[in-house]
Amino acid sequence: MKHGILFSAWLALAQAAPPQARLGPLDELLPWYDPGGCSGLYTEQCMGSASFCATRDREPCLAMRRAPPRHLDAEAENVGERGLG
């Protein structure tokens, strides 16, 4: 009997919504991965999100991910150092 009560309590906790389920809409998007430079693995973390989505239905695949980070080129990064920004 005691084990049945403990199991019921554990089951109720296991079925409760995890904290991730309460996140806002921005946090529901999948992360964006840059190519990792690895070879032989066909995972998104290895290939990068852009290449991974190119092997699938591209537009819906990209829509499920956060926007890629903006990488500034070397000239744009140095604007502040040259006193122009």
C-alpha positions in Angstrom: 0.0 0.0 0.0 2.8 2.4 1.0 4.5 1.8 -2.4 1.3 2.4 -4.3 0.9 5.8 -2.7 4.5 6.7 -3.4 4.2 5.5 -7.0 1.0 7.6 -7.4 2.8 10.7 -6.1 5.8 10.1 -8.4 3.5 9.6 -11.4 1.7 12.8 -10.7 5.0 14.7 -10.6 6.3 13.0 -13.7 3.2 14.0 -15.7 3.4 17.7 -14.6 4.6 20.1 -17.2 8.3 20.6 -17.1 9.7 24.2 -16.7 10.5 24.3 -20.4 6.8 24.0 -21.2 6.2 27.4 -19.6 8.7 29.3 -21.6 7.5 32.2 -23.9 7.2 32.0 -27.7 10.7 33.2 -28.4 12.2 30.4 -26.4 10.1 27.8 -28.3 12.3 28.1 -31.4 15.2 25.7 -31.9 18.7 27.1 -31.6 20.8 28.0 -34.7 24.0 26.0 -35.2 27.0 27.2 -37.2 28.9 24.5 -39.0 31.1 22.6 -36.6 33.8 21.5 -39.1 33.3 17.8 -38.3 33.0 15.2 -41.0 30.9 12.1 -41.4 28.1 13.1 -39.0 24.9 14.2 -40.5 23.6 16.0 -37.4 22.5 19.6 -37.3 25.2 20.4 -34.7 27.8 19.1 -37.1 26.5 20.4 -40.4 25.1 23.7 -39.2 21.5 24.7 -39.4 21.6 26.1 -43.0 23.1 22.9 -44.5 20.8 20.7 -42.4 17.7 22.5 -43.5 18.9 22.4 -47.2 18.5 18.6 -47.0 14.9 18.9 -45.8 11.9 21.1 -46.6 14.0 24.3 -46.3 11.5 27.0 -45.4 9.6 25.3 -42.6 12.9 23.9 -41.2 14.4 27.4 -41.1 11.2 28.9 -39.6 11.5 26.5 -36.6 14.9 28.0 -35.7 16.1 31.2 -34.1 17.6 33.7 -36.6 21.3 33.1 -37.2 23.7 35.3 -35.3 25.0 38.3 -37.2 28.7 38.0 -37.9 30.4 41.3 -38.6 33.3 41.3 -41.0 36.7 42.5 -39.8 36.2 46.0 -41.2 32.9 46.5 -39.4 34.3 45.2 -36.1 37.2 47.7 -36.3 35.0 50.8 -36.7 35.0 51.5 -33.0 38.7 51.2 -32.8 39.2 53.7 -35.6 37.0 56.3 -33.8 34.3 56.1 -36.4 31.6 54.6 -34.3 
